[in-house]
Amino acid sequence: MKEKWTGERLETFIYSRDTIDHLHRYAIAKDYIKGKSVLDIASGEGYGSNLLSRDATSVIGVDIDSETVKNAAKKYNNSNLKFLVGSADLIPVDSNSIDVVVSFETLEHHDRHQEMFFEIKRVLKKEGILIISTPDKLYYSDKRNFKNPFHVKELYKNEFQDLISTHFINFQLLNQNYIKGSSIIQEDNDNQINEIFTGDYSILNKNEVLPLYLIMIASDNNFIKQKTTIFNGYDIIDKELLSTFRKSNSFRLGNLILSPLKFIKKCLQ
């Protein structure tokens, strides 16, 4: 069956900047989950929950789509990992049972934000931590004159901060942006826009890179703050280029020409 992608829910056959951005978020989450019970809200295909289960004591992936949950459970069957059907505002998990809640690119897909946070606080232990991300409406939509058809309610940075501060005492706000094969996550400050230089022997240019995504780490207790991190995505880009080449007419023609030789070689082995 031919694999199809809508452009929104990330699948493991996709190699793109979305892959790099998503993997980077799960990478920083690993700093907080060793030996912990983890809840991944809107776990989707399940690759993220699976990655977290390698370090966590237990991981529960929750997604609203029953078919997606069924496929994830079949694909990732680690003993400390399970997938449940549920929504962000009605989480099928016991109260005070989770050490770390992870939720990446979920908020913008619904408008029940307060209800979601009441549920997060309910399932979290007293010393629990939330790691959550969402697009920054200013840079993701307004500045680019872009509308994502899958998004119901995007937030500006101040709205995201207000939502977090209503429910948590301590938090750290991070920005995430993408620069030609690498993702950068750094602490938010007044100078949000990175300046990147390009050029050659004849001309030098300065370009701005917009921080499209906001990431918040929050807890009622103190926690270790994140430093600036970089996810080198060149392996992902290489796979993307290879995948594109394999779909090209040149590759198909070459494969057709070589197929008789491959058959002969197989028969002689």
C-alpha positions as CSV (number, residue, x, y, z in Angstrom):
1,M,0.0,0.0,0.0
2,K,1.3,3.4,-0.9
3,E,2.1,5.6,2.1
4,K,0.3,8.9,2.2
5,W,1.0,11.9,4.4
6,T,-1.5,14.8,5.1
7,G,1.4,17.1,6.1
8,E,0.3,17.3,9.7
9,R,0.6,14.0,11.8
10,L,4.2,13.0,11.5
11,E,4.9,9.4,10.3
12,T,8.2,7.6,10.4
13,F,8.4,7.4,6.6
14,I,8.7,11.2,6.5
15,Y,12.2,12.8,6.5
16,S,11.9,16.6,6.5
17,R,12.4,19.6,8.7
18,D,9.3,18.5,10.6
19,T,11.1,15.3,11.5
20,I,14.1,17.2,12.8
21,D,11.9,19.7,14.9
22,H,9.9,16.9,16.4
23,L,12.8,14.7,17.3
24,H,14.6,17.6,18.9
25,R,11.7,18.2,21.3
26,Y,11.7,14.5,22.3
27,A,15.5,14.7,22.7
28,I,15.3,17.4,25.3
29,A,12.5,15.6,27.1
30,K,14.8,12.7,27.7
31,D,16.7,14.9,30.2
32,Y,13.7,14.7,32.6
33,I,12.3,11.2,32.2
34,K,14.9,8.7,33.3
35,G,13.3,6.3,35.8
36,K,10.0,8.3,35.6
37,S,6.4,7.6,34.7
38,V,5.6,9.5,31.5
39,L,2.4,10.6,29.7
40,D,2.6,11.6,26.0
41,I,-0.5,13.5,25.1
42,A,-1.4,13.3,21.4
43,S,1.1,10.6,20.9
44,G,0.1,10.1,17.2
45,E,2.1,7.4,15.3
46,G,3.8,6.5,18.6
47,Y,7.5,7.0,17.7
48,G,8.0,9.6,20.4
49,S,6.5,7.5,23.1
50,N,8.6,4.6,22.0
51,L,11.8,6.7,22.2
52,L,10.9,7.9,25.7
53,S,10.2,4.4,26.8
54,R,13.9,3.5,26.4
55,D,14.7,5.7,29.5
56,A,11.5,6.0,31.4
57,T,10.1,3.4,33.8
58,S,6.7,3.6,32.0
59,V,5.2,5.5,29.2
60,I,1.5,6.0,28.3
61,G,0.7,7.4,24.9
62,V,-2.8,8.9,24.5
63,D,-4.3,9.9,21.2
64,I,-7.9,10.8,20.2
65,D,-7.9,8.6,17.1
66,S,-8.6,4.9,17.8
67,E,-7.1,3.6,14.6
68,T,-3.9,5.4,15.3
69,V,-3.7,4.1,18.8
70,K,-4.4,0.5,17.5
71,N,-1.6,0.8,14.9
72,A,0.9,2.3,17.5
73,A,0.2,-0.5,20.0
74,K,0.9,-3.0,17.2
75,K,4.1,-1.3,16.0
76,Y,5.6,-0.5,19.4
77,N,5.0,-3.3,21.9
78,N,7.6,-2.6,24.6
79,S,6.6,-4.0,28.0
80,N,6.8,-0.5,29.7
81,L,4.8,1.2,26.9
82,K,1.0,1.3,26.3
83,F,-1.3,3.4,24.1
84,L,-4.8,4.5,25.1
85,V,-7.6,6.3,23.3
86,G,-8.4,9.6,24.9
87,S,-8.6,13.4,24.5
88,A,-6.4,16.1,25.9
89,D,-9.3,17.4,28.0
90,L,-10.3,14.0,29.3
91,I,-7.2,11.9,29.9
92,P,-7.8,8.2,30.7
93,V,-5.1,8.1,33.4
94,D,-5.3,8.0,37.2
95,S,-4.9,11.2,39.2
96,N,-1.4,11.9,40.7
97,S,0.2,9.0,38.8
98,I,2.5,10.7,36.3
99,D,6.0,12.2,36.8
100,V,6.4,13.9,33.4
101,V,3.7,15.0,30.9
102,V,4.9,15.6,27.4
103,S,2.7,17.2,24.8
104,F,4.1,18.5,21.5
105,E,2.1,20.4,19.0
106,T,-1.3,19.7,20.6
107,L,-2.7,22.9,22.0
108,E,-3.3,24.5,18.6
109,H,-5.5,21.6,17.5
110,H,-8.3,22.4,19.9
111,D,-9.8,25.3,21.9
112,R,-10.2,23.6,25.3
113,H,-6.9,24.8,26.7
114,Q,-8.0,25.4,30.3
115,E,-9.7,22.0,30.4
116,M,-6.5,20.4,29.1
117,F,-4.4,22.0,31.8
118,F,-6.8,21.0,34.6
119,E,-6.4,17.5,33.4
120,I,-2.6,17.7,33.2
121,K,-2.5,19.0,36.8
122,R,-4.9,16.2,37.8
123,V,-2.7,13.4,36.5
124,L,0.7,14.9,37.5
125,K,2.2,14.1,40.8
126,K,2.9,17.1,43.1
127,E,6.5,17.4,42.0
128,G,5.7,16.6,38.3
129,I,6.9,18.4,35.2
130,L,5.2,19.4,32.0
131,I,7.1,19.8,28.7
132,I,4.8,21.3,26.1
133,S,5.2,23.0,22.7
134,T,3.0,25.0,20.3
135,P,3.5,27.3,17.3
136,D,4.0,31.0,18.0
137,K,1.1,32.5,16.1
138,L,3.0,35.7,15.4
139,Y,5.8,34.0,13.5
140,Y,4.1,30.8,12.4
141,S,1.0,32.4,11.0
142,D,0.9,36.2,11.0
143,K,4.4,37.1,9.7
144,R,4.2,34.4,7.0
145,N,0.6,35.1,6.1
146,F,0.0,31.4,6.6
147,K,-3.0,29.5,7.7
148,N,-2.7,25.8,8.8
149,P,-6.0,24.1,8.1
150,F,-5.5,21.6,10.9
151,H,-5.2,24.3,13.6
152,V,-8.2,25.4,15.6
153,K,-6.7,27.9,18.0
154,E,-3.1,29.1,17.9
155,L,-1.6,31.2,20.7
156,Y,0.7,34.2,20.8
157,K,3.6,34.0,23.2
158,N,2.0,36.1,25.9
159,E,-1.1,34.0,25.8
160,F,1.0,30.8,26.1
161,Q,2.8,32.3,29.1
162,D,-0.4,33.3,30.7
163,L,-1.9,29.8,30.3
164,I,1.2,28.2,31.9
165,S,1.5,30.7,34.7
166,T,-2.1,30.2,35.7
167,H,-1.4,26.6,36.5
168,F,2.3,26.3,37.4
169,I,4.6,28.2,39.7
170,N,7.9,27.8,37.9
171,F,8.5,27.6,34.1
172,Q,11.1,28.2,31.4
173,L,10.1,29.5,28.0
174,L,12.2,28.3,25.0
175,N,12.2,29.2,21.3
176,Q,12.7,26.7,18.5
177,N,13.8,27.5,15.0
178,Y,15.2,25.6,12.0
179,I,18.3,26.5,10.1
180,K,19.2,24.4,7.0
181,G,19.3,20.9,8.5
182,S,19.6,21.8,12.2
183,S,17.1,22.7,14.8
184,I,18.0,25.1,17.6
185,I,16.2,25.4,20.9
186,Q,17.3,28.3,23.2
187,E,15.9,30.3,26.1
188,D,13.5,33.0,25.2
189,N,14.7,36.6,25.5
190,D,14.1,40.0,24.0
191,N,16.3,39.3,21.0
192,Q,14.2,36.4,19.7
193,I,15.3,36.5,16.0
194,N,18.5,34.7,15.1
195,E,20.8,36.4,12.6
196,I,22.4,34.0,10.1
197,F,25.0,35.0,7.6
198,T,25.4,33.5,4.2
199,G,27.5,34.4,1.1
200,D,30.6,33.7,-1.0
201,Y,33.7,35.5,-2.1
202,S,31.7,38.2,-3.9
203,I,28.9,39.0,-1.4
204,L,27.8,38.5,2.3
205,N,24.2,38.5,3.4
206,K,22.5,38.6,6.8
207,N,19.2,36.7,7.1
208,E,16.7,36.5,9.9
209,V,15.5,33.1,11.1
210,L,12.1,33.2,12.8
211,P,11.4,31.2,16.0
212,L,8.3,29.4,14.8
213,Y,7.7,27.3,17.9
214,L,7.5,27.9,21.6
215,I,8.4,25.2,24.2
216,M,7.6,25.5,27.9
217,I,9.0,23.4,30.7
218,A,6.8,23.9,33.8
219,S,6.5,22.6,37.3
220,D,5.4,23.6,40.8
221,N,8.8,22.5,42.0
222,N,12.3,23.6,40.9
223,F,13.8,21.8,37.9
224,I,17.0,21.8,35.8
225,K,16.7,24.5,33.2
226,Q,17.5,23.7,29.6
227,K,20.6,25.1,27.9
228,T,20.8,26.0,24.2
229,T,20.7,22.8,22.2
230,I,21.2,21.9,18.5
231,F,19.8,18.9,16.7
232,N,22.0,18.1,13.7
233,G,19.5,16.9,11.1
234,Y,21.8,16.2,8.2
235,D,21.2,12.4,8.4
236,I,17.5,13.1,8.1
237,I,18.1,15.4,5.1
238,D,20.2,12.7,3.4
239,K,17.4,10.3,3.8
240,E,14.9,12.9,2.5
241,L,17.1,13.4,-0.6
242,L,17.5,9.6,-1.1
243,S,13.7,9.1,-0.8
244,T,13.1,11.9,-3.4
245,F,15.6,10.4,-5.8
246,R,14.0,6.9,-5.5
247,K,10.7,8.5,-6.6
248,S,12.3,10.2,-9.6
249,N,11.9,9.0,-13.2
250,S,15.6,8.6,-13.6
251,F,15.8,6.1,-10.7
252,R,12.8,4.2,-12.0
253,L,14.3,4.0,-15.5
254,G,17.7,2.9,-14.2
255,N,16.1,0.3,-12.1
256,L,14.1,-1.0,-15.1
257,I,17.2,-1.2,-17.2
258,L,19.2,-3.1,-14.5
259,S,16.4,-5.4,-13.5
260,P,17.4,-8.2,-16.0
261,L,21.0,-8.1,-14.8
262,K,19.8,-8.3,-11.2
263,F,17.7,-11.3,-12.1
264,I,20.6,-13.1,-13.8
265,K,22.9,-12.3,-10.8
266,K,20.3,-13.8,-8.4
267,C,20.0,-16.9,-10.5
268,L,23.8,-17.4,-10.5
269,Q,24.1,-17.1,-6.8
